[in-house]
């Protein structure tokens, strides 16, 4: 995780952290498939919110998407204006991701949204919900109405709503 510079993707999501980008990246790599911590770079000098030698930039992936964590102090906290949307195929998969985030200091929200302990927002979204909404008409209306009553999405309840 040090030495040669990591390959730099054409487009990388940059997440601003107060000081725990490495801990967040390690957590994401432990929870989501096709996710890994790629590199950790330390500050060559003092900077607002940190000192020389502190972790400054972390390169990682979340479900194959290149990301960078920047430790730059508490100036810009995370908001719901950005979220990762993770598509799930089973209730077990939904439960696994949701519970990992919430039980690690995160917070539940409505309609399949939760936030992790660093304030990053996640939509844990079953494909059956996305498909139901895309179907349009009454099926979409029923799936939407069911979703509006939930925090973590219940696959069976969405499937039942889609069928009417």
Backbone as a ProteinNet text record, in pm:
[ID]
protein_1_A
[PRIMARY]
XXXXXXXXXXXXXXXXXXXXXXXXXXXXXXXXXXXXXXXXXXXXXXXXXXXXXXXXXXXXXXXXXXXXXXXXXXXXXXXXXXXXXXXXXXXXXXXXXXXXXXXXXXXXXXXXXXXXXXXXXXXXXXXXXXXXXXXXXXXXXXXXXXXXXXXXXXXXXXXXXXXX
[TERTIARY]
80.1	0	84.5	210.6	294.8	394.7	471.4	567.7	516.9	495	451.8	314.1	297	168.3	62.5	-58.2	-164.2	-205.1	-259.9	-313.6	-425.5	-425	-524.6	-633.6	-755.7	-869.7	-905.9	-968.7	-1012.2	-1113.6	-1201.9	-1303.2	-1297.5	-1278.5	-1270.3	-1362.1	-1437.7	-1520.4	-1429.1	-1433.5	-1353.6	-1445.7	-1420	-1497.7	-1411.9	-1467	-1397.4	-1425.1	-1320.2	-1332.2	-1262.5	-1303.9	-1235.8	-1094.6	-1084.7	-952.5	-949.7	-1060.4	-1067.6	-1090.4	-1033.8	-1052.3	-1000.7	-888.3	-833.7	-925.5	-975.6	-1067.6	-1193.4	-1245.7	-1365.8	-1337.1	-1226.4	-1192.2	-1173.5	-1110.3	-1091.8	-1227.4	-1316.9	-1450.9	-1524.8	-1525.2	-1595.9	-1539.8	-1407.2	-1344.8	-1385.6	-1414	-1453	-1599.6	-1681.2	-1826	-1871.4	-1822.5	-1875.2	-1784.6	-1845.3	-1764.3	-1694.8	-1586.4	-1509.9	-1469.4	-1429.7	-1387.6	-1253.6	-1166	-1035.1	-970	-883.9	-795.9	-675.9	-649.9	-541.8	-413.4	-425.1	-304.2	-337.9	-236	-245.4	-128.3	-157.6	-52.5	-53.2	64.7	78.9	119.2	78.2	105.9	255.7	312.5	454.6	482.8	378.9	393.9	265.7	269.3	149.7	44.3	-81.2	-192.1	-306.5	-404.5	-518.1	-585.9	-591.3	-653.4	-556.1	-426.5	-333.4	-188.2	-105.6	39.3	112.9	233.8	319.7	320.5	304.5	303.6	165.1	65.4	-72.2	-122.2	-215.9	-279.8	-353	-323.7	-386.7	-485.2	-439.6	-522.6	-520.9	-637.4	-652	-721.5	-662.4	-724.1	-790.1	-916.9	-988.6	-1098.1	-1158.9	-1275.3	-1391.6	-1511.3	-1635.8	-1713.4	-1731.8	-1800.5	-1742.9	-1610.2	-1540.8	-1529.7	-1593.4	-1589.3	-1468.4	-1380.5	-1263.9	-1305	-1245.4	-1273.7	-1143.5	-1150.6	-1040.2	-1098.3	-1034.6	-1071.7	-968.9	-1014.5	-926.6	-950.2	-849.5	-857.7	-824.9	-924.8	-902.3	-971.8	-1006.1	-1065.8	-1217.2	-1279	-1425	-1499.4	-1434.7	-1495.8	-1619.3	-1614.5	-1725	-1776.7	-1880.1	-1935.9	-2013.1	-2029.3	-2108.5	-2254.3	-2324.6	-2467.8	-2537.4	-2670.2	-2749.4	-2741.5	-2675.4	-2661.2	-2575.3	-2499.8	-2422	-2450.6	-2469.2	-2483.9	-2433.3	-2393.5	-2366.1	-2497.2	-2535	-2651.8	-2601.8	-2635.2	-2590.8	-2712.1	-2711.6	-2821.3	-2805.4	-2916.4	-2913.7	-3013.2	-2982.1	-3065.7	-3149.7	-3110.4	-3182.6	-3198.8	-3291.1	-3307.8	-3183.2	-3119.6	-2997.7	-2887.3	-2875	-2774.3	-2809.2	-2935	-2979.5	-2949.6	-2987.8	-2964.5	-2816.3	-2732.9	-2588.6	-2529	-2557.7	-2500.7	-2559.4	-2691.4	-2760	-2706.8	-2705.9	-2663.8	-2516.8	-2432.1	-2290.2	-2274.2	-2345.9	-2335.3	-2394.7	-2517.4	-2588.1	-2522.9	-2480.1	-2422.9	-2278.6	-2220.5	-2084.4	-2088.3	-2187.2	-2197.8	-2276.8	-2344.2	-2423.5	-2561.8	-2645.5	-2779.1	-2877.9	-2992.4	-3099.4	-3172.6	-3223.1	-3308.5	-3422.8	-3496.7	-3615.2	-3585.6	-3672.7	-3675.1	-3546.2	-3483.8	-3363.2	-3234.2	-3240.6	-3122	-3068.8	-2936.7	-2871.7	-2741.1	-2681.1	-2551.2	-2454.2	-2328.4	-2228.2	-2175.4	-2086.6	-2038	-1957.3	-1914.8	-1841.5	-1933.9	-2064.2	-2161.6	-2188	-2118.3	-2141.7	-2276.9	-2356.2	-2491.4	-2493.2	-2577.5	-2590.6	-2737	-2767.1	-2898.6	-2881.6	-2938	-2931.8	-3062.1	-3054.9	-3172.4	-3191.3	-3292.6	-3320.8	-3358.7	-3307.7	-3341.8	-3492.3	-3562.4	-3706.9	-3776.6	-3724.8	-3780.8	-3754.3	-3631	-3595.6	-3677.4	-3691.2	-3770	-3917.2	-3970.5	-4110.1	-4135.8	-4046	-4061	-4049.2	-3959.6	-3940	-4058.9	-4137.2	-4252.5	-4359.5	-4362.6	-4461.7	-4601.5	-4695.5	-4836	-4864.7	-4965.4	-5010	-4902.3	-4825.2	-4719.2	-4618.6	-4578.8	-4484.8	-4547.1	-4671.6	-4739.5	-4745.2	-4774.2	-4781.7	-4643.6	-4542.3	-4406.2	-4358.7	-4388	-4349.8	-4419.1	-4549	-4624	-4569.1	-4535.5	-4478.6	-4343.5	-4258.3	-4126.2	-4135.6	-4233.5	-4247.1	-4273.2	-4311.6	-4337.9	-4217	-4106.9	-3993.6	-3870.8	-3785	-3647.5	-3567.2	-3519.2	-3455.9	-3565	-3536.3	-3636.8	-3660.5	-3787.6	-3832.3	-3867.1	-3785	-3804.9	-3942.3	-3985.2	-4113.4	-4228.6	-4222.1	-4328.6	-4331.7	-4214.9	-4211	-4265.9	-4225.8	-4277.2	-4429.2	-4481.6	-4626.8	-4696.3	-4639.4	-4698.3	-4696.5	-4588.7	-4581	-4690.2	-4719.6	-4823.7	-4963.7	-4977.8	-5109.9	-5181.2
-120.1	0	126.7	112.5	230.3	198.2	294.6	271.4	329.8	244.1	289.8	355.7	458.9	529.1	438.9	441.8	359.2	413.2	324.9	368.9	469.6	579.8	684.6	672.4	646.9	633.6	769.1	767.4	890.2	965.4	890.4	949.2	877	952.3	897	976.2	906.8	973.1	1014.2	1140.7	1189.9	1220.2	1153.8	1175	1249.7	1356.6	1438.6	1380.8	1348.9	1300.1	1397.8	1396.9	1475.9	1420.3	1293.4	1235.7	1083.1	1019.7	874.5	808.2	863.5	805.6	662	635.2	499.4	400.1	435.6	346.5	321.8	425.7	409.4	317	338.2	255.2	109	86.4	-51	-115.3	-38.7	-89.7	-124.5	-33.8	-59.8	-185.1	-200.3	-317.7	-446.6	-438.7	-557.5	-594.6	-499.6	-521	-551.7	-478.8	-487.2	-567.3	-648.3	-725.4	-631.9	-680.6	-603.7	-467.7	-467.1	-344.7	-370.4	-271	-288.6	-155	-156.5	-43.8	-58.8	40.8	30.3	98.5	216.4	285.5	387.5	418.9	521.4	616.4	744.7	845.7	939.8	970.2	1056.5	1197.8	1294.3	1435.1	1462.7	1528	1562.2	1683.3	1753.2	1870.5	1894	1989.1	2024.2	2082.3	2063.2	2114.4	2147.2	2228.7	2257.4	2126.1	2100.6	1978.7	1864	1882.7	1771.8	1813.7	1716.4	1737.6	1650.3	1684.6	1602.7	1459.6	1364	1223.2	1166.1	1251.5	1202.6	1146.4	1052.1	1002	1118.2	1142.5	1251.6	1199	1102.6	1051.1	898.3	840.7	696	662.8	572.6	524.5	390.6	373.6	250.4	230.9	114.5	90.7	45.5	77.4	28.3	-35.6	-165.9	-241.6	-208.3	-200.7	-176.9	-31.2	59.9	202.5	267.6	333.8	398	516.4	522	629.2	677.8	798.5	856.7	915.8	889.7	953.7	1059.5	1179.2	1291.8	1334.1	1322.2	1370.9	1519	1602.4	1745.8	1825.2	1760.4	1831.4	1838.6	1900.2	1898.6	2006.8	2073.5	2187.6	2148.6	2035.4	1995.8	1857.9	1851.1	1720.4	1658.1	1526.8	1455.3	1499.4	1493.3	1522.7	1418	1418.7	1327.5	1364.5	1475.6	1513.7	1413.9	1331.3	1224.1	1096.3	987.5	855.8	749.1	637.4	517.2	440.1	394.6	308.5	168.7	75.7	-62.4	-148.9	-210.5	-297.5	-434.1	-486.5	-617.6	-711.9	-841.1	-943.3	-1022.7	-1026.1	-1106.3	-1026.5	-1070.7	-1007.5	-1025.6	-1141.8	-1166.9	-1067.8	-1038.5	-941.9	-802	-764.1	-634.4	-625.4	-728.1	-729.4	-719.3	-792.7	-794.7	-654.7	-584.7	-451.1	-351	-352.1	-258.5	-275	-398.5	-423.8	-390	-415.6	-381.2	-230.8	-152.2	-6.2	44.9	6.1	57.7	9.8	-115.3	-170.3	-128	-53.7	-2.8	148.6	191.6	333.3	415.4	349.5	421.1	456.3	503.8	550.3	509.3	457.9	422.1	547.6	541.3	646.6	578.1	653.2	599.9	556.2	469.7	430.7	364.5	285.8	213.8	290.7	408.6	489.6	467.5	469.9	472.5	548.9	587.7	654.3	582	581.7	514.6	609.5	559.9	639.8	761.5	765.4	881	979.8	948.8	1038.1	1012.2	914.6	881.9	810.6	849.9	797.7	681.6	585	461.9	435.9	396.2	344.8	195.4	114	-30.4	-68.3	-87.5	-90.2	-225.3	-300.4	-427.5	-404.1	-490.3	-479.5	-490.3	-568.8	-581.2	-446.1	-361.4	-227	-143.7	-143.3	-66.5	-112.9	-243.7	-299.2	-262	-267.1	-229.6	-84.2	4.3	146.5	170	96.4	111.3	58	-32.7	-90.2	14.4	118.7	223.9	180.5	271.5	243.5	200.9	115.7	71.5	-6.6	-86.7	-163.9	-70.7	33.6	130.5	202.5	239.9	310.6	223.6	96.2	5.8	-15.9	-35.9	-55.1	70.9	185.8	313.7	332.1	306.6	321.7	228.7	106.6	12.6	62.8	108.3	158.9	275.9	360.9	480.8	449.4	327.2	288	223.3	207.9	128.6	212.8	157.2	202.6	104.7	-5.9	-110.5	-172.4	-194.6	-245.6	-394.8	-431.3	-569	-623.3	-714.8	-770.8	-831.2	-914	-983.5	-883.9	-778.4	-677.8	-602	-573.2	-506.9	-600.4	-727.2	-824.1	-835.5	-841.4	-850.6	-726.4	-609.5	-484.6	-481.4	-526.8	-528.5	-615.1	-726.5	-817.3	-763.2	-676.4	-619.7	-706.6
0	0	0	-24.7	-43.1	-152.2	-189.9	-296.7	-425.9	-527.7	-658.9	-650.6	-728.6	-731.9	-794.2	-740.2	-798.3	-935	-1017.1	-1145	-1117.3	-1190.7	-1168.9	-1274.7	-1229.3	-1319.1	-1378.6	-1494.9	-1560.5	-1474.1	-1407.5	-1320.7	-1186.5	-1080.8	-945.8	-854.8	-772.6	-672.7	-558	-519.6	-408.2	-291	-179.2	-57.3	44.6	99.3	197.5	335.1	408.7	545.5	638.4	762.6	864.6	880.8	924.5	947.3	936.9	899.7	904.5	769.4	663.1	529.5	522.9	586.7	581.1	651.9	769.2	841.8	759.6	696.5	613.6	495.7	426.5	310.3	350.8	463.1	511.6	543.5	602.6	632.8	503.7	406	279.6	212.5	214.6	152.8	224.2	353.1	428.2	408.2	362.6	352.6	210.4	112.7	-22.9	-115.9	-203.6	-299.5	-398.2	-456	-554.6	-498.9	-372.2	-303.9	-236.8	-242	-178.3	-149	-49	-21	-112.7	-195.3	-292.7	-246.3	-185.9	-140.7	-33.4	43.9	148.1	126.9	113.5	96.3	215.4	262	379.4	336	416.1	385.4	396	294.3	299.6	388.1	428.8	514.6	592.3	684.7	760	665.4	701	621.4	715.4	669.3	757.3	798.6	926.9	976.8	997.3	968.4	985.3	984.6	1014.3	1023.1	922.3	894.1	808.4	861.6	771	808.3	832.9	853.3	868.7	736.1	743.7	621.3	556.3	429.2	355.3	251.7	169.1	59.6	63.7	44.1	38.3	-92.8	-170.6	-294.4	-263.9	-305.7	-279.2	-383.3	-383	-468.9	-382.8	-429.1	-370.4	-484.2	-476.8	-583	-720.2	-727.2	-852.7	-894.2	-822.2	-856	-787.9	-865.4	-805	-717.3	-599.7	-504.2	-442.1	-391.8	-318	-190.9	-78.6	46.6	78	105.8	135	279.6	364.2	502.1	500.1	518.6	506.8	616.1	725.7	838	830	929.4	943.3	864.7	771.7	702.7	622.3	550.4	463.9	502.4	585.9	622.9	506.9	512.6	411.3	419.2	305	301.3	214.7	218.3	134.5	-13.3	-45.4	-185.6	-261.9	-188.7	-250.4	-174.2	-248.5	-185.4	-280.4	-221.3	-298.7	-305.6	-423.1	-436.1	-466.9	-378.7	-391.3	-424.2	-542.2	-585.5	-520.1	-468.9	-403.8	-470.7	-463	-526.1	-428.2	-301.4	-201.9	-73	9.9	140.7	225.5	214.6	291.3	254.9	126.1	82.3	133.1	121.9	174	322.9	396.8	541.8	574.7	501.3	528.5	515.6	406.3	386.3	485.4	497.9	587.9	730.2	778.7	916.2	937.4	838.6	851.5	870.7	793	801.6	932.7	960.5	1078.1	1208.1	1212.5	1336	1359.9	1267.7	1283.4	1310.3	1386	1420.5	1321.7	1226.2	1127	1178.3	1085.6	1120.4	1012.7	1055.3	962.2	916.2	795	742.6	669	590.5	523.1	380.5	330.1	188.9	140.9	228.3	189.9	209.1	268.8	292	432.9	446.1	576.9	558.6	669.8	661.4	753.6	713.3	794.8	902	984.4	1097.6	1055	928.9	877.2	807.1	803.1	742.1	595.6	534.7	394.2	384.1	286	268.8	170.3	200.3	122	94.6	-27.5	-63.5	-87.8	-1.8	-18.9	-88	-219.9	-306	-374.4	-331.4	-399.3	-546.1	-632	-774.2	-795.9	-711.9	-728.6	-712	-625.9	-610	-734.7	-780.3	-900.3	-1020.8	-1035.6	-1146.7	-1133.5	-1011.8	-989.6	-1023.7	-984.9	-1016.6	-1167.2	-1232.5	-1377.2	-1456.8	-1397.5	-1468.1	-1496.9	-1416.2	-1436.5	-1393.7	-1412.1	-1386.1	-1243.1	-1230.1	-1097.7	-1023.3	-1097.2	-1031.3	-965	-1034.6	-978.5	-860	-871.3	-762.1	-636.7	-653.8	-538.3	-476.2	-560.2	-509.2	-435.6	-492.8	-432	-297.3	-291.9	-166.8	-58.9	-95.9	1.1	50.7	-40.5	-4.2	93.4	74.3	156.7	304.1	336	474.7	540.7	468.6	516.3	545.9	629.7	639.5	554.7	612	530.7	444.9	317.2	224	246.5	249.4	266.9	128.3	77.4	-57.5	-73	22.2	10.7	5.9	84.5	84.5	-49.3	-105.8	-236.9	-343.7	-340.7	-438.4	-429.4	-306.7	-288.2	-340.1	-315.2	-363.8	-516.7	-576.6	-722.8	-782.6	-719.3	-770.5	-747.3	-650.4	-619.9	-526.1
[MASK]
++++++++++++++++++++++++++++++++++++++++++++++++++++++++++++++++++++++++++++++++++++++++++++++++++++++++++++++++++++++++++++++++++++++++++++++++++++++++++++++++++++

